[in-house]
Amino acid sequence: MVISNKALRFILATLVACLPLISFANPEVDTTKVKTEVALEAAEGAHAEPTDVKSKIKEFINHHLLDAHDFTFNVDEATGAHNGFSLPIILWDNGLQVFSSSKFHHGEETAEHNGNFYVLHHEKIYKTDATGTLTEEHGHPTNAAPLDLSITKSVIGILGIALLMFVLFTGLAKSYGKNNGIASGTGRFFEPLVLYIRDEIAIPNIGEKGYKKYMSYLLTIFFFIFFLNILGLTPLGFNVTGNIAITASLALLTYLITTFTANKNYWGHIFWMPGVPTPMKFILAPIELLGTIIKPFSLMIRLYANILAGHVVLMSIIGLMFIFKSWIGSTLSFGLAFALSILEILVAFLQAYIFTMLSALYFGAGNEEHHHEEAH
């Protein structure tokens, strides 16, 4: 039987759009079961395991948005069994402490290593005693927290995407050499995107003279964000670009590259803006300097907020299926979630494009040539 290309593309697009509807990689139960001493009596029972459907859905979404110290595919509520694998815990606590996350038993037990005791509370590790006592005040633990350098679920996702990009684009580069400058294999799909970033983002915003030194970063940041966004729509339960620490790191890279590669004209416009009265230059200088910090801050918040909001809305709509418990409500929820999943694929591309476009715009501003007419 022969399937036409159009039909095959439609089937593949449908499967990709349905992937977020099959999310199974986050436990629905609160696995934080440690002994606590709460300063306020009103806080007692705040971490109790949810029992009603709405609370379970809320707990599921909260777990999905957090990073994780183990990789759990699903949880059997009847037996409490977690299907997945452990990840390495790396702490700096009077020296390097390395052990497996299996010692926490998914947050249910106290982990002991080299005479030190630790508890896992809402995916944060705190020091404790042998009984696992966690002292809380105003709903927040007051126990000392060691420096956490662990390989978490998000780190696994980042390393996986980095490896994928290395394999894909190494193959693309090799195919050029083997086929006289013509891409082959999967490179045929990515080559138009590479050319688009060069011709429609880098050259127009940076200029033909200086765009080449930024191309490697622009290509890396675009595909890195795009692949991580798509990874977040799979049933594996990743939420990497919805983590503000990740988006802050990416924005910081753009800021550092802009700052250390900018020419003297860029800094001249900031500290001694041409074409304005001298008293105004002293007023505008701190404002312009503050603007250099606001730009990467907006990059960070834009990517973080859009991806986080998309995950919350999509999972909330999927959760409505379990609340309605009727074929009408479930069908409507499924249809809306399916439409939103398709929209999220567009958002995944759009956010990668916006981050890359604005980065190129900042690089271009930092390398803008001096205009003689401004000095008159």
C-alpha positions in Angstrom: 0.0 0.0 0.0 1.4 3.4 -1.0 0.7 6.5 1.2 0.9 9.9 -0.5 3.2 12.5 0.9 0.3 14.8 1.9 -1.4 12.1 3.8 1.8 11.1 5.5 2.6 14.7 6.5 -1.0 15.1 7.9 -0.6 11.9 10.0 2.7 13.0 11.4 1.4 16.5 12.2 -1.6 14.9 14.0 0.7 12.6 16.1 2.9 15.5 17.1 -0.1 17.7 18.1 -1.5 14.8 20.2 1.8 14.2 22.1 1.0 16.7 24.9 -2.3 14.9 25.5 -0.4 11.7 26.5 1.6 13.2 29.3 2.7 10.5 31.8 6.1 11.6 33.0 5.1 13.5 36.1 3.7 11.9 39.3 0.2 13.0 40.3 0.8 12.6 44.0 2.8 14.7 46.4 5.9 12.6 47.2 7.1 14.9 49.9 6.6 12.9 53.1 9.0 14.1 55.7 8.6 14.9 59.4 8.0 18.6 59.8 7.9 21.1 62.7 5.8 24.0 61.7 6.0 27.4 63.5 2.4 28.2 62.8 -0.4 25.8 63.6 -2.3 27.0 60.5 0.4 25.5 58.3 -0.3 21.9 59.6 -1.4 19.6 56.9 -0.3 22.0 54.2 1.7 19.3 52.5 -0.9 16.5 52.9 -1.4 14.3 49.9 -4.2 15.5 47.7 -7.3 13.3 47.6 -9.9 15.1 45.3 -9.5 15.3 41.6 -9.0 19.1 41.4 -6.2 19.0 44.0 -4.6 16.1 42.2 -4.6 18.0 38.9 -3.1 21.1 40.6 -0.4 18.9 42.2 0.3 17.3 38.9 0.8 20.7 37.2 3.0 21.9 40.0 5.2 18.9 39.8 5.4 19.3 36.0 6.6 22.9 36.3 9.3 22.0 38.8 12.6 20.4 38.0 13.2 16.9 39.3 16.1 14.9 40.9 14.9 11.7 39.3 13.3 10.7 36.0 9.8 9.3 36.7 7.7 8.2 33.7 4.6 7.4 35.7 3.3 6.4 39.2 1.0 3.5 40.1 -1.4 5.1 42.6 -2.6 1.7 43.9 0.9 0.4 44.8 2.8 3.7 44.9 5.4 2.3 42.5 7.4 4.8 40.5 8.5 3.8 37.0 11.7 5.6 35.9 15.3 5.9 36.9 17.5 7.7 39.5 19.8 10.6 38.8 23.1 11.6 40.5 22.9 13.9 43.5 25.9 16.2 43.7 26.1 18.5 46.7 28.8 20.8 48.1 28.5 20.4 51.9 31.8 20.6 53.7 33.2 18.9 50.6 31.8 17.2 47.6 28.9 14.8 48.4 27.9 12.5 45.5 25.2 9.8 45.8 22.1 8.5 43.9 18.7 10.1 44.2 17.3 6.6 44.9 18.3 7.2 48.5 15.4 9.7 48.8 12.9 7.1 47.6 11.1 9.9 45.7 11.1 12.2 48.7 9.6 9.7 51.1 12.8 9.0 53.1 15.8 10.7 54.6 19.0 10.2 52.6 22.3 9.6 54.6 25.7 10.1 53.1 29.1 10.3 54.9 27.3 11.0 58.2 25.2 13.8 56.7 21.4 13.6 56.5 19.3 15.2 53.7 15.6 15.5 52.8 14.0 16.3 49.4 11.3 18.8 49.9 9.5 20.1 46.8 12.6 19.2 44.7 14.9 21.2 47.0 17.4 19.5 49.2 17.8 20.5 52.9 20.1 19.3 55.7 18.3 17.5 58.5 18.8 14.9 61.3 18.4 11.2 61.3 14.7 11.4 61.8 14.2 13.8 58.8 13.0 16.8 60.8 12.2 19.8 58.6 11.5 23.0 60.5 9.2 25.4 58.7 8.3 29.0 59.3 5.6 30.8 57.4 5.4 27.8 55.1 9.1 27.8 54.1 11.8 25.5 55.5 14.5 27.1 57.7 16.9 24.2 57.5 20.3 24.8 55.9 20.4 24.1 52.1 23.7 22.8 50.7 24.9 24.0 47.3 23.0 21.7 44.8 25.0 20.8 41.6 23.0 17.7 40.8 22.2 16.3 37.4 18.5 17.0 37.3 15.8 16.1 34.8 16.3 19.5 33.0 20.0 19.0 32.8 19.3 15.6 31.1 17.1 17.4 28.6 19.7 20.0 27.9 22.4 17.4 27.4 20.1 15.4 25.2 19.3 18.4 23.0 23.0 19.4 22.8 23.9 15.9 21.7 21.1 15.9 19.1 22.2 19.2 17.7 25.8 18.1 17.5 24.8 14.9 15.6 22.4 16.7 13.2 24.6 19.6 12.3 27.8 17.6 12.1 26.0 15.4 9.6 24.8 18.5 7.8 28.3 19.9 7.5 29.7 16.6 6.3 26.9 16.3 3.7 28.1 19.6 2.1 31.6 18.1 1.6 30.3 14.9 0.2 27.7 16.3 -2.2 29.5 19.4 -3.5 27.7 21.9 -1.3 24.3 20.2 -1.4 22.6 19.1 1.8 21.3 15.5 2.1 19.4 13.5 4.6 17.9 15.4 7.5 20.1 18.3 6.5 17.6 19.1 3.7 15.0 20.0 6.4 17.3 22.2 8.5 19.2 23.9 5.7 16.3 26.3 4.8 16.2 27.4 8.5 19.9 28.0 8.6 19.7 30.1 5.4 16.6 32.0 6.8 18.5 32.9 10.0 21.4 34.2 7.9 19.5 36.1 5.3 16.5 37.3 7.2 17.8 37.8 10.8 21.6 38.1 10.9 22.4 40.2 7.8 19.5 42.7 8.0 20.1 43.4 11.7 23.9 43.1 12.0 25.1 44.0 8.5 27.1 42.0 5.9 30.4 43.2 7.3 30.1 41.8 10.8 27.3 39.1 10.8 29.6 36.1 10.4 31.2 36.3 13.8 27.7 36.0 15.4 26.2 33.3 13.1 27.4 30.4 15.3 25.7 31.8 18.4 22.5 32.8 16.6 22.1 29.3 15.0 22.9 27.6 18.3 20.4 29.7 20.3 17.6 29.4 17.8 17.8 25.6 17.4 18.5 25.1 21.1 15.4 27.0 22.2 13.3 25.5 19.4 14.2 21.9 20.2 13.8 22.4 24.0 10.3 24.0 23.4 9.3 21.0 21.2 10.7 18.6 23.9 8.4 20.3 26.4 5.4 19.2 24.3 6.3 15.5 24.4 4.9 13.1 27.1 8.3 13.0 28.8 7.3 16.0 31.0 10.2 18.4 30.4 9.8 22.0 31.2 13.3 23.4 30.5 12.5 26.8 28.8 9.8 27.3 31.4 12.5 27.5 34.0 13.6 31.0 34.7 17.1 30.0 35.6 17.5 28.6 32.0 16.1 31.7 30.3 18.2 33.9 32.5 21.3 32.1 31.5 20.5 32.4 27.8 19.7 36.1 28.2 23.0 36.6 30.1 24.9 35.1 27.2 23.3 37.6 24.8 24.1 40.4 27.2 27.8 39.4 27.6 28.3 38.9 23.9 26.7 42.3 23.2 28.8 44.0 25.9 32.2 42.6 25.0 31.9 42.8 21.2 30.4 46.3 21.0 32.4 49.0 19.4 33.3 52.5 20.7 30.4 54.1 18.9 27.9 51.9 20.9 29.4 53.1 24.2 29.7 56.6 23.0 25.9 56.7 22.3 25.3 55.4 25.8 27.6 57.7 27.9 27.8 60.8 25.6 24.9 60.8 23.3 25.5 62.9 20.2 23.1 65.5 18.9 21.6 66.5 22.3 22.5 69.4 24.7 25.3 68.7 27.1 23.2 68.9 30.3 20.9 66.3 28.8 23.8 63.9 28.2 24.3 63.6 31.9 20.6 62.7 32.4 20.4 60.3 29.5 23.6 58.4 30.3 22.2 56.4 33.3 19.0 55.8 31.5 20.8 54.4 28.5 23.0 52.3 30.7 19.9 50.9 32.5 18.5 50.1 29.1 21.4 47.7 28.4 20.3 45.7 31.4 16.5 45.9 30.7 17.0 44.4 27.2 18.3 41.0 28.4 15.8 41.1 31.2 13.0 41.3 28.7 14.5 38.4 26.8 14.4 36.3 29.9 10.9 37.1 31.0 9.4 36.9 27.5 10.6 33.3 26.9 9.9 32.1 30.4 6.4 33.6 30.7 5.2 32.4 27.3 6.4 28.8 27.7 5.3 28.5 31.3 1.8 29.9 30.6 1.5 27.5 27.6 2.2 24.5 29.8 -0.1 25.6 32.6 -3.0 26.4 30.2 -2.6 23.2 28.2 -2.4 20.9 31.3 -5.3 22.7 32.9 -7.5 22.1 29.9 -6.4 18.4 29.8 -7.3 18.2 33.5 -10.9 19.3 32.7 -11.5 16.0 31.1 -11.1 14.3 34.5 -13.3 16.9 36.2 -16.3 16.8 33.8 -16.4 13.0 33.5 -18.9 13.2 30.7 -18.5 12.6 27.0 -19.6 16.2 26.1 -17.2 17.9 28.5 -14.3 15.5 27.8 -14.8 15.9 24.0 -14.8 19.6 24.2 -11.7 19.6 26.5 -9.9 17.2 24.1 -10.8 19.3 21.1 -9.6 22.5 22.8 -6.4 20.8 24.0 -5.7 19.5 20.6 -6.1 23.0 19.0 -3.9 24.5 21.7 -1.3 21.8 21.1 -1.0 22.8 17.5 -0.8 26.5 18.6 2.0 25.5 21.1 4.1 24.1 18.2 3.8 27.5 16.5 4.7 29.2 19.8 7.8 26.9 20.1 9.1 28.2 16.8 7.9 31.8 17.4 9.7 32.2 20.7 12.9 30.8 19.3 12.6 33.2 16.4 11.9 36.2 18.7 14.8 35.4 21.0 17.2 35.1 18.0 15.9 38.2 16.2 16.2 40.4 19.3 19.7 39.0 20.0 20.8 39.9 16.4 19.2 43.3 16.9 21.3 43.9 20.0 24.4 42.7 18.3 23.7 45.0 15.4 23.2 48.0 17.7 26.6 47.2 19.3 28.4 47.2 16.0 26.7 50.1 14.3 29.0 52.4 12.3 29.4 56.0 13.3 27.1 58.4 11.3 29.0 61.7 10.6 25.8 63.7 10.4 25.1 63.0 14.0 28.1 65.0 15.1 26.8 68.2 13.5 
